Each structure stands twice: as structure tokens, then as C-alpha cells.
Amino acid sequence: MEKKIEFTMILNQFDEEVINSFPQKLVSVKKSFFGSKIVVQNESTHLETESFNFVKEKGQKDFLQSSVLVDYENPLIKECYKNLKLEEMNNLEAIKTALQFVKTTIQFDMDLAKEIGSGKSSGRCASKTFELKKGTCGECVNLFATLMRLKSIPCKFISGLCLSLTNNRHSLHAWAEVYDESLGWIPVCPQSGCFGVPRFFVKTHQGIDFDDTGANFSKLLFKLKGFKEIE
């Protein structure tokens, strides 16, 4: 199993409760004029996911809602759900099937990524994403979330950062957490089809969709100060 990793960063946008939730631990936060100096420890969950003791917090029903972006009442989404036969599967089978479906169906849309990064767009709804077969990581989460919520599986939209372990770079990213009665909230990445997420994903916000997270990528200030592996 990979070691935990500790990141030190300057960040001006984050939800302290979210950034201090499994598989992360907020070690310290020191506010300043330009943002906050944050030290956060993180661990990978994609290697031995089913062996983890995930969080079994309350509030699952909040993440069964439909929204403008997670429009699971749309006929296109319902037909997709039916064709995948998710209703016939147990929850873990349905999660893994939906992850692979999204990964192999949605192609990356660079133009939309630029619009989201500049604050001109909140992204594309799930039904339009399915129709066009393209989007960003956020659209992959929207489509995945519609399928999960139709299956009555609570699904969070997670917004955060994908950090480089080789240089001082980062990219904005979105993934999901799904709820299983026996395991708790499981991190997953619909864009890559991963059950579990790597240790260099740092979550900063969560919600029923991107708009609900409160993140504003166009005003994000971030600098990675350093990282180290820990036992």
C-alpha cells in the first residue's frame, strides 16, 4: 500500500469540513491576506478500496436530489439507465458498471474546460453530456451521479485539485463519492473509471453538483509549497 503524503499549500478557496474528511486530514491552517497556508495529509484509496473503513456520516438523502446539472428525470438518462441494466445489479456492481460506462463514453472537451476555468460556465448537464458524448471531469461526474441517484445510491459531487508529485503544478478536477450501507462514502473518479482515488487528489468542496459546491475556479489562488511522504 502507498504511503500517505503530506501537502503544504497556499489556497484561497476551500470548505474546512470537506478538506478535513477521509481520505484526507487537515493538519493545520493559517489564514493570511492572500489565502490560507494549509497542511493536509492524504492517502490513496484506489488500491485496496474495499478494505478501508469509510466514513458513515449522516445526510445521504441530500445527495439523491436532481438538479439542473444532474437531471436524472430526463428521458435520455432514463433510457441509458435502462440499457445498462443497473436496476438488476447490486450497488457495488452498479457503481463499477457506471464508472466504466462514463469512462468509455465521454470524450474530453477542451473548449468547455476553458469556459469552466474562466468562470463563464458551470458545465453541461448530464443529459446533454450523454447526447454529445463529450465533456470535462465535471460532466463525467454529472452523468455518473444521474445513474447513481436513479439507482437510489447517494452521490456527492467533489471539487478539488489534482497535484503533481514531480513539479509545482496542479489542475482543477472533479470526482465523486458514493454511499454504500456496509462501506460508507467511497471516493470514485468517473472520468478515469477508478473505484477509489489516488493520494494526489485533494478535495476542497462538495455538493449535489458543481454549482452547489460554491467553488469558483476563475478566482482560485493556489501554490504548492511542498510535499513529503509519511508513514
BAMI-448624 format. One record per residue (C-alpha): x, y, z; residue in three letters; residue number from 1. Coordinates in steps of 0.1 Angstrom, whole numbers, padded with zeros to 4 digits, m for minus. Layout:
// residues N
<pt><east>X</east><north>Y</north><up>Z</up><code>ala</code><pos>NUM</pos></pt>
...
***
This chain:
// residues 231
<pt><east>0000</east><north>0000</north><up>0000</up><code>met</code><pos>1</pos></pt>
<pt><east>0012</east><north>0035</north><up>m0008</up><code>glu</code><pos>2</pos></pt>
<pt><east>0024</east><north>0058</north><up>0020</up><code>lys</code><pos>3</pos></pt>
<pt><east>0004</east><north>0088</north><up>0030</up><code>lys</code><pos>4</pos></pt>
<pt><east>0015</east><north>0121</north><up>0015</up><code>ile</code><pos>5</pos></pt>
<pt><east>0015</east><north>0155</north><up>0032</up><code>glu</code><pos>6</pos></pt>
<pt><east>0010</east><north>0186</north><up>0011</up><code>phe</code><pos>7</pos></pt>
<pt><east>0018</east><north>0222</north><up>0022</up><code>thr</code><pos>8</pos></pt>
<pt><east>m0001</east><north>0247</north><up>0000</up><code>met</code><pos>9</pos></pt>
<pt><east>m0014</east><north>0282</north><up>m0002</up><code>ile</code><pos>10</pos></pt>
<pt><east>m0052</east><north>0282</north><up>m0011</up><code>leu</code><pos>11</pos></pt>
<pt><east>m0079</east><north>0308</north><up>m0010</up><code>asn</code><pos>12</pos></pt>
<pt><east>m0109</east><north>0286</north><up>m0016</up><code>gln</code><pos>13</pos></pt>
<pt><east>m0119</east><north>0255</north><up>0005</up><code>phe</code><pos>14</pos></pt>
<pt><east>m0145</east><north>0241</north><up>0028</up><code>asp</code><pos>15</pos></pt>
<pt><east>m0126</east><north>0233</north><up>0060</up><code>glu</code><pos>16</pos></pt>
<pt><east>m0150</east><north>0204</north><up>0069</up><code>glu</code><pos>17</pos></pt>
<pt><east>m0146</east><north>0189</north><up>0034</up><code>val</code><pos>18</pos></pt>
<pt><east>m0108</east><north>0193</north><up>0033</up><code>ile</code><pos>19</pos></pt>
<pt><east>m0106</east><north>0175</north><up>0067</up><code>asn</code><pos>20</pos></pt>
<pt><east>m0126</east><north>0145</north><up>0057</up><code>ser</code><pos>21</pos></pt>
<pt><east>m0115</east><north>0110</north><up>0047</up><code>phe</code><pos>22</pos></pt>
<pt><east>m0092</east><north>0101</north><up>0029</up><code>pro</code><pos>23</pos></pt>
<pt><east>m0077</east><north>0135</north><up>0040</up><code>gln</code><pos>24</pos></pt>
<pt><east>m0067</east><north>0150</north><up>0073</up><code>lys</code><pos>25</pos></pt>
<pt><east>m0063</east><north>0187</north><up>0078</up><code>leu</code><pos>26</pos></pt>
<pt><east>m0031</east><north>0191</north><up>0099</up><code>val</code><pos>27</pos></pt>
<pt><east>m0030</east><north>0229</north><up>0102</up><code>ser</code><pos>28</pos></pt>
<pt><east>m0045</east><north>0260</north><up>0086</up><code>val</code><pos>29</pos></pt>
<pt><east>m0031</east><north>0295</north><up>0090</up><code>lys</code><pos>30</pos></pt>
<pt><east>m0050</east><north>0324</north><up>0074</up><code>lys</code><pos>31</pos></pt>
<pt><east>m0033</east><north>0353</north><up>0057</up><code>ser</code><pos>32</pos></pt>
<pt><east>m0043</east><north>0382</north><up>0034</up><code>phe</code><pos>33</pos></pt>
<pt><east>m0037</east><north>0363</north><up>0002</up><code>phe</code><pos>34</pos></pt>
<pt><east>m0052</east><north>0330</north><up>0013</up><code>gly</code><pos>35</pos></pt>
<pt><east>m0045</east><north>0303</north><up>0038</up><code>ser</code><pos>36</pos></pt>
<pt><east>m0014</east><north>0282</north><up>0044</up><code>lys</code><pos>37</pos></pt>
<pt><east>m0027</east><north>0246</north><up>0046</up><code>ile</code><pos>38</pos></pt>
<pt><east>m0010</east><north>0214</north><up>0056</up><code>val</code><pos>39</pos></pt>
<pt><east>m0031</east><north>0183</north><up>0046</up><code>val</code><pos>40</pos></pt>
<pt><east>m0023</east><north>0146</north><up>0047</up><code>gln</code><pos>41</pos></pt>
<pt><east>m0039</east><north>0123</north><up>0021</up><code>asn</code><pos>42</pos></pt>
<pt><east>m0039</east><north>0086</north><up>0013</up><code>glu</code><pos>43</pos></pt>
<pt><east>m0047</east><north>0065</north><up>m0017</up><code>ser</code><pos>44</pos></pt>
<pt><east>m0079</east><north>0045</north><up>m0018</up><code>thr</code><pos>45</pos></pt>
<pt><east>m0078</east><north>0030</north><up>m0052</up><code>his</code><pos>46</pos></pt>
<pt><east>m0055</east><north>0000</north><up>m0045</up><code>leu</code><pos>47</pos></pt>
<pt><east>m0074</east><north>m0018</north><up>m0017</up><code>glu</code><pos>48</pos></pt>
<pt><east>m0106</east><north>0002</north><up>m0016</up><code>thr</code><pos>49</pos></pt>
<pt><east>m0128</east><north>m0024</north><up>0000</up><code>glu</code><pos>50</pos></pt>
<pt><east>m0105</east><north>m0029</north><up>0029</up><code>ser</code><pos>51</pos></pt>
<pt><east>m0110</east><north>0007</north><up>0041</up><code>phe</code><pos>52</pos></pt>
<pt><east>m0132</east><north>0018</north><up>0069</up><code>asn</code><pos>53</pos></pt>
<pt><east>m0150</east><north>0046</north><up>0051</up><code>phe</code><pos>54</pos></pt>
<pt><east>m0170</east><north>0074</north><up>0068</up><code>val</code><pos>55</pos></pt>
<pt><east>m0206</east><north>0065</north><up>0075</up><code>lys</code><pos>56</pos></pt>
<pt><east>m0219</east><north>0100</north><up>0082</up><code>glu</code><pos>57</pos></pt>
<pt><east>m0255</east><north>0111</north><up>0080</up><code>lys</code><pos>58</pos></pt>
<pt><east>m0271</east><north>0132</north><up>0053</up><code>gly</code><pos>59</pos></pt>
<pt><east>m0272</east><north>0106</north><up>0025</up><code>gln</code><pos>60</pos></pt>
<pt><east>m0306</east><north>0118</north><up>0013</up><code>lys</code><pos>61</pos></pt>
<pt><east>m0292</east><north>0152</north><up>0005</up><code>asp</code><pos>62</pos></pt>
<pt><east>m0273</east><north>0136</north><up>m0023</up><code>phe</code><pos>63</pos></pt>
<pt><east>m0302</east><north>0118</north><up>m0040</up><code>leu</code><pos>64</pos></pt>
<pt><east>m0316</east><north>0151</north><up>m0054</up><code>gln</code><pos>65</pos></pt>
<pt><east>m0320</east><north>0160</north><up>m0091</up><code>ser</code><pos>66</pos></pt>
<pt><east>m0308</east><north>0194</north><up>m0103</up><code>ser</code><pos>67</pos></pt>
<pt><east>m0303</east><north>0214</north><up>m0135</up><code>val</code><pos>68</pos></pt>
<pt><east>m0269</east><north>0197</north><up>m0140</up><code>leu</code><pos>69</pos></pt>
<pt><east>m0279</east><north>0163</north><up>m0125</up><code>val</code><pos>70</pos></pt>
<pt><east>m0311</east><north>0159</north><up>m0145</up><code>asp</code><pos>71</pos></pt>
<pt><east>m0319</east><north>0123</north><up>m0140</up><code>tyr</code><pos>72</pos></pt>
<pt><east>m0356</east><north>0128</north><up>m0149</up><code>glu</code><pos>73</pos></pt>
<pt><east>m0346</east><north>0134</north><up>m0185</up><code>asn</code><pos>74</pos></pt>
<pt><east>m0358</east><north>0106</north><up>m0208</up><code>pro</code><pos>75</pos></pt>
<pt><east>m0323</east><north>0102</north><up>m0223</up><code>leu</code><pos>76</pos></pt>
<pt><east>m0309</east><north>0094</north><up>m0189</up><code>ile</code><pos>77</pos></pt>
<pt><east>m0337</east><north>0070</north><up>m0180</up><code>lys</code><pos>78</pos></pt>
<pt><east>m0331</east><north>0051</north><up>m0213</up><code>glu</code><pos>79</pos></pt>
<pt><east>m0294</east><north>0050</north><up>m0206</up><code>cys</code><pos>80</pos></pt>
<pt><east>m0300</east><north>0036</north><up>m0171</up><code>tyr</code><pos>81</pos></pt>
<pt><east>m0324</east><north>0010</north><up>m0185</up><code>lys</code><pos>82</pos></pt>
<pt><east>m0300</east><north>m0001</north><up>m0212</up><code>asn</code><pos>83</pos></pt>
<pt><east>m0271</east><north>m0005</north><up>m0187</up><code>leu</code><pos>84</pos></pt>
<pt><east>m0294</east><north>m0028</north><up>m0166</up><code>lys</code><pos>85</pos></pt>
<pt><east>m0282</east><north>m0012</north><up>m0134</up><code>leu</code><pos>86</pos></pt>
<pt><east>m0315</east><north>m0020</north><up>m0117</up><code>glu</code><pos>87</pos></pt>
<pt><east>m0307</east><north>m0057</north><up>m0119</up><code>glu</code><pos>88</pos></pt>
<pt><east>m0273</east><north>m0052</north><up>m0102</up><code>met</code><pos>89</pos></pt>
<pt><east>m0263</east><north>m0049</north><up>m0066</up><code>asn</code><pos>90</pos></pt>
<pt><east>m0249</east><north>m0015</north><up>m0056</up><code>asn</code><pos>91</pos></pt>
<pt><east>m0212</east><north>m0022</north><up>m0060</up><code>leu</code><pos>92</pos></pt>
<pt><east>m0217</east><north>m0038</north><up>m0094</up><code>glu</code><pos>93</pos></pt>
<pt><east>m0238</east><north>m0008</north><up>m0105</up><code>ala</code><pos>94</pos></pt>
<pt><east>m0211</east><north>0016</north><up>m0093</up><code>ile</code><pos>95</pos></pt>
<pt><east>m0184</east><north>m0002</north><up>m0112</up><code>lys</code><pos>96</pos></pt>
<pt><east>m0205</east><north>m0006</north><up>m0143</up><code>thr</code><pos>97</pos></pt>
<pt><east>m0215</east><north>0031</north><up>m0144</up><code>ala</code><pos>98</pos></pt>
<pt><east>m0178</east><north>0041</north><up>m0139</up><code>leu</code><pos>99</pos></pt>
<pt><east>m0167</east><north>0021</north><up>m0169</up><code>gln</code><pos>100</pos></pt>
<pt><east>m0196</east><north>0033</north><up>m0190</up><code>phe</code><pos>101</pos></pt>
<pt><east>m0187</east><north>0070</north><up>m0183</up><code>val</code><pos>102</pos></pt>
<pt><east>m0150</east><north>0065</north><up>m0189</up><code>lys</code><pos>103</pos></pt>
<pt><east>m0155</east><north>0048</north><up>m0223</up><code>thr</code><pos>104</pos></pt>
<pt><east>m0183</east><north>0070</north><up>m0235</up><code>thr</code><pos>105</pos></pt>
<pt><east>m0173</east><north>0106</north><up>m0227</up><code>ile</code><pos>106</pos></pt>
<pt><east>m0145</east><north>0123</north><up>m0246</up><code>gln</code><pos>107</pos></pt>
<pt><east>m0127</east><north>0153</north><up>m0232</up><code>phe</code><pos>108</pos></pt>
<pt><east>m0140</east><north>0188</north><up>m0243</up><code>asp</code><pos>109</pos></pt>
<pt><east>m0111</east><north>0213</north><up>m0241</up><code>met</code><pos>110</pos></pt>
<pt><east>m0133</east><north>0243</north><up>m0252</up><code>asp</code><pos>111</pos></pt>
<pt><east>m0157</east><north>0236</north><up>m0223</up><code>leu</code><pos>112</pos></pt>
<pt><east>m0128</east><north>0232</north><up>m0199</up><code>ala</code><pos>113</pos></pt>
<pt><east>m0116</east><north>0267</north><up>m0208</up><code>lys</code><pos>114</pos></pt>
<pt><east>m0151</east><north>0281</north><up>m0202</up><code>glu</code><pos>115</pos></pt>
<pt><east>m0154</east><north>0265</north><up>m0168</up><code>ile</code><pos>116</pos></pt>
<pt><east>m0119</east><north>0275</north><up>m0158</up><code>gly</code><pos>117</pos></pt>
<pt><east>m0126</east><north>0311</north><up>m0167</up><code>ser</code><pos>118</pos></pt>
<pt><east>m0159</east><north>0312</north><up>m0148</up><code>gly</code><pos>119</pos></pt>
<pt><east>m0180</east><north>0315</north><up>m0179</up><code>lys</code><pos>120</pos></pt>
<pt><east>m0198</east><north>0282</north><up>m0174</up><code>ser</code><pos>121</pos></pt>
<pt><east>m0208</east><north>0258</north><up>m0146</up><code>ser</code><pos>122</pos></pt>
<pt><east>m0206</east><north>0229</north><up>m0171</up><code>gly</code><pos>123</pos></pt>
<pt><east>m0230</east><north>0208</north><up>m0191</up><code>arg</code><pos>124</pos></pt>
<pt><east>m0260</east><north>0189</north><up>m0177</up><code>cys</code><pos>125</pos></pt>
<pt><east>m0259</east><north>0151</north><up>m0177</up><code>ala</code><pos>126</pos></pt>
<pt><east>m0284</east><north>0146</north><up>m0205</up><code>ser</code><pos>127</pos></pt>
<pt><east>m0266</east><north>0170</north><up>m0228</up><code>lys</code><pos>128</pos></pt>
<pt><east>m0233</east><north>0153</north><up>m0219</up><code>thr</code><pos>129</pos></pt>
<pt><east>m0248</east><north>0119</north><up>m0228</up><code>phe</code><pos>130</pos></pt>
<pt><east>m0262</east><north>0133</north><up>m0261</up><code>glu</code><pos>131</pos></pt>
<pt><east>m0229</east><north>0149</north><up>m0272</up><code>leu</code><pos>132</pos></pt>
<pt><east>m0207</east><north>0122</north><up>m0257</up><code>lys</code><pos>133</pos></pt>
<pt><east>m0181</east><north>0148</north><up>m0246</up><code>lys</code><pos>134</pos></pt>
<pt><east>m0174</east><north>0170</north><up>m0215</up><code>gly</code><pos>135</pos></pt>
<pt><east>m0149</east><north>0176</north><up>m0188</up><code>thr</code><pos>136</pos></pt>
<pt><east>m0143</east><north>0157</north><up>m0155</up><code>cys</code><pos>137</pos></pt>
<pt><east>m0173</east><north>0176</north><up>m0141</up><code>gly</code><pos>138</pos></pt>
<pt><east>m0196</east><north>0164</north><up>m0169</up><code>glu</code><pos>139</pos></pt>
<pt><east>m0184</east><north>0128</north><up>m0162</up><code>cys</code><pos>140</pos></pt>
<pt><east>m0195</east><north>0133</north><up>m0126</up><code>val</code><pos>141</pos></pt>
<pt><east>m0229</east><north>0147</north><up>m0136</up><code>asn</code><pos>142</pos></pt>
<pt><east>m0236</east><north>0117</north><up>m0158</up><code>leu</code><pos>143</pos></pt>
<pt><east>m0224</east><north>0092</north><up>m0132</up><code>phe</code><pos>144</pos></pt>
<pt><east>m0244</east><north>0109</north><up>m0105</up><code>ala</code><pos>145</pos></pt>
<pt><east>m0276</east><north>0107</north><up>m0125</up><code>thr</code><pos>146</pos></pt>
<pt><east>m0272</east><north>0070</north><up>m0129</up><code>leu</code><pos>147</pos></pt>
<pt><east>m0264</east><north>0065</north><up>m0092</up><code>met</code><pos>148</pos></pt>
<pt><east>m0293</east><north>0086</north><up>m0080</up><code>arg</code><pos>149</pos></pt>
<pt><east>m0317</east><north>0068</north><up>m0103</up><code>leu</code><pos>150</pos></pt>
<pt><east>m0304</east><north>0036</north><up>m0085</up><code>lys</code><pos>151</pos></pt>
<pt><east>m0311</east><north>0054</north><up>m0052</up><code>ser</code><pos>152</pos></pt>
<pt><east>m0274</east><north>0054</north><up>m0044</up><code>ile</code><pos>153</pos></pt>
<pt><east>m0264</east><north>0088</north><up>m0028</up><code>pro</code><pos>154</pos></pt>
<pt><east>m0237</east><north>0105</north><up>m0048</up><code>cys</code><pos>155</pos></pt>
<pt><east>m0217</east><north>0136</north><up>m0039</up><code>lys</code><pos>156</pos></pt>
<pt><east>m0201</east><north>0160</north><up>m0065</up><code>phe</code><pos>157</pos></pt>
<pt><east>m0165</east><north>0165</north><up>m0053</up><code>ile</code><pos>158</pos></pt>
<pt><east>m0145</east><north>0195</north><up>m0065</up><code>ser</code><pos>159</pos></pt>
<pt><east>m0107</east><north>0198</north><up>m0058</up><code>gly</code><pos>160</pos></pt>
<pt><east>m0072</east><north>0197</north><up>m0071</up><code>leu</code><pos>161</pos></pt>
<pt><east>m0051</east><north>0171</north><up>m0089</up><code>cys</code><pos>162</pos></pt>
<pt><east>m0015</east><north>0178</north><up>m0077</up><code>leu</code><pos>163</pos></pt>
<pt><east>0017</east><north>0169</north><up>m0095</up><code>ser</code><pos>164</pos></pt>
<pt><east>0043</east><north>0150</north><up>m0074</up><code>leu</code><pos>165</pos></pt>
<pt><east>0071</east><north>0159</north><up>m0098</up><code>thr</code><pos>166</pos></pt>
<pt><east>0068</east><north>0197</north><up>m0101</up><code>asn</code><pos>167</pos></pt>
<pt><east>0049</east><north>0227</north><up>m0087</up><code>asn</code><pos>168</pos></pt>
<pt><east>0018</east><north>0222</north><up>m0109</up><code>arg</code><pos>169</pos></pt>
<pt><east>m0018</east><north>0214</north><up>m0104</up><code>his</code><pos>170</pos></pt>
<pt><east>m0050</east><north>0210</north><up>m0124</up><code>ser</code><pos>171</pos></pt>
<pt><east>m0086</east><north>0215</north><up>m0113</up><code>leu</code><pos>172</pos></pt>
<pt><east>m0105</east><north>0183</north><up>m0110</up><code>his</code><pos>173</pos></pt>
<pt><east>m0139</east><north>0168</north><up>m0101</up><code>ala</code><pos>174</pos></pt>
<pt><east>m0148</east><north>0133</north><up>m0089</up><code>trp</code><pos>175</pos></pt>
<pt><east>m0175</east><north>0117</north><up>m0068</up><code>ala</code><pos>176</pos></pt>
<pt><east>m0182</east><north>0099</north><up>m0036</up><code>glu</code><pos>177</pos></pt>
<pt><east>m0210</east><north>0072</north><up>m0035</up><code>val</code><pos>178</pos></pt>
<pt><east>m0226</east><north>0057</north><up>m0004</up><code>tyr</code><pos>179</pos></pt>
<pt><east>m0227</east><north>0020</north><up>0004</up><code>asp</code><pos>180</pos></pt>
<pt><east>m0246</east><north>0009</north><up>0035</up><code>glu</code><pos>181</pos></pt>
<pt><east>m0218</east><north>m0015</north><up>0045</up><code>ser</code><pos>182</pos></pt>
<pt><east>m0188</east><north>0005</north><up>0034</up><code>leu</code><pos>183</pos></pt>
<pt><east>m0198</east><north>0042</north><up>0038</up><code>gly</code><pos>184</pos></pt>
<pt><east>m0188</east><north>0070</north><up>0014</up><code>trp</code><pos>185</pos></pt>
<pt><east>m0165</east><north>0056</north><up>m0013</up><code>ile</code><pos>186</pos></pt>
<pt><east>m0144</east><north>0080</north><up>m0035</up><code>pro</code><pos>187</pos></pt>
<pt><east>m0145</east><north>0073</north><up>m0072</up><code>val</code><pos>188</pos></pt>
<pt><east>m0133</east><north>0090</north><up>m0104</up><code>cys</code><pos>189</pos></pt>
<pt><east>m0158</east><north>0087</north><up>m0132</up><code>pro</code><pos>190</pos></pt>
<pt><east>m0135</east><north>0103</north><up>m0158</up><code>gln</code><pos>191</pos></pt>
<pt><east>m0109</east><north>0076</north><up>m0153</up><code>ser</code><pos>192</pos></pt>
<pt><east>m0133</east><north>0049</north><up>m0143</up><code>gly</code><pos>193</pos></pt>
<pt><east>m0114</east><north>0043</north><up>m0110</up><code>cys</code><pos>194</pos></pt>
<pt><east>m0130</east><north>0028</north><up>m0079</up><code>phe</code><pos>195</pos></pt>
<pt><east>m0112</east><north>0048</north><up>m0053</up><code>gly</code><pos>196</pos></pt>
<pt><east>m0089</east><north>0078</north><up>m0059</up><code>val</code><pos>197</pos></pt>
<pt><east>m0051</east><north>0084</north><up>m0057</up><code>pro</code><pos>198</pos></pt>
<pt><east>m0034</east><north>0102</north><up>m0029</up><code>arg</code><pos>199</pos></pt>
<pt><east>m0026</east><north>0133</north><up>m0051</up><code>phe</code><pos>200</pos></pt>
<pt><east>m0063</east><north>0142</north><up>m0054</up><code>phe</code><pos>201</pos></pt>
<pt><east>m0071</east><north>0169</north><up>m0028</up><code>val</code><pos>202</pos></pt>
<pt><east>m0108</east><north>0177</north><up>m0023</up><code>lys</code><pos>203</pos></pt>
<pt><east>m0118</east><north>0212</north><up>m0013</up><code>thr</code><pos>204</pos></pt>
<pt><east>m0156</east><north>0213</north><up>m0018</up><code>his</code><pos>205</pos></pt>
<pt><east>m0186</east><north>0191</north><up>m0022</up><code>gln</code><pos>206</pos></pt>
<pt><east>m0223</east><north>0194</north><up>m0031</up><code>gly</code><pos>207</pos></pt>
<pt><east>m0251</east><north>0179</north><up>m0051</up><code>ile</code><pos>208</pos></pt>
<pt><east>m0235</east><north>0194</north><up>m0083</up><code>asp</code><pos>209</pos></pt>
<pt><east>m0208</east><north>0219</north><up>m0092</up><code>phe</code><pos>210</pos></pt>
<pt><east>m0230</east><north>0250</north><up>m0086</up><code>asp</code><pos>211</pos></pt>
<pt><east>m0238</east><north>0237</north><up>m0051</up><code>asp</code><pos>212</pos></pt>
<pt><east>m0202</east><north>0233</north><up>m0041</up><code>thr</code><pos>213</pos></pt>
<pt><east>m0195</east><north>0270</north><up>m0040</up><code>gly</code><pos>214</pos></pt>
<pt><east>m0162</east><north>0267</north><up>m0059</up><code>ala</code><pos>215</pos></pt>
<pt><east>m0152</east><north>0295</north><up>m0082</up><code>asn</code><pos>216</pos></pt>
<pt><east>m0123</east><north>0283</north><up>m0104</up><code>phe</code><pos>217</pos></pt>
<pt><east>m0119</east><north>0318</north><up>m0121</up><code>ser</code><pos>218</pos></pt>
<pt><east>m0109</east><north>0333</north><up>m0087</up><code>lys</code><pos>219</pos></pt>
<pt><east>m0088</east><north>0304</north><up>m0074</up><code>leu</code><pos>220</pos></pt>
<pt><east>m0054</east><north>0312</north><up>m0060</up><code>leu</code><pos>221</pos></pt>
<pt><east>m0032</east><north>0282</north><up>m0054</up><code>phe</code><pos>222</pos></pt>
<pt><east>0005</east><north>0275</north><up>m0048</up><code>lys</code><pos>223</pos></pt>
<pt><east>0020</east><north>0242</north><up>m0038</up><code>leu</code><pos>224</pos></pt>
<pt><east>0048</east><north>0248</north><up>m0013</up><code>lys</code><pos>225</pos></pt>
<pt><east>0060</east><north>0213</north><up>m0009</up><code>gly</code><pos>226</pos></pt>
<pt><east>0051</east><north>0177</north><up>m0001</up><code>phe</code><pos>227</pos></pt>
<pt><east>0066</east><north>0146</north><up>0017</up><code>lys</code><pos>228</pos></pt>
<pt><east>0057</east><north>0110</north><up>0022</up><code>glu</code><pos>229</pos></pt>
<pt><east>0048</east><north>0099</north><up>0057</up><code>ile</code><pos>230</pos></pt>
<pt><east>0042</east><north>0066</north><up>0075</up><code>glu</code><pos>231</pos></pt>
***
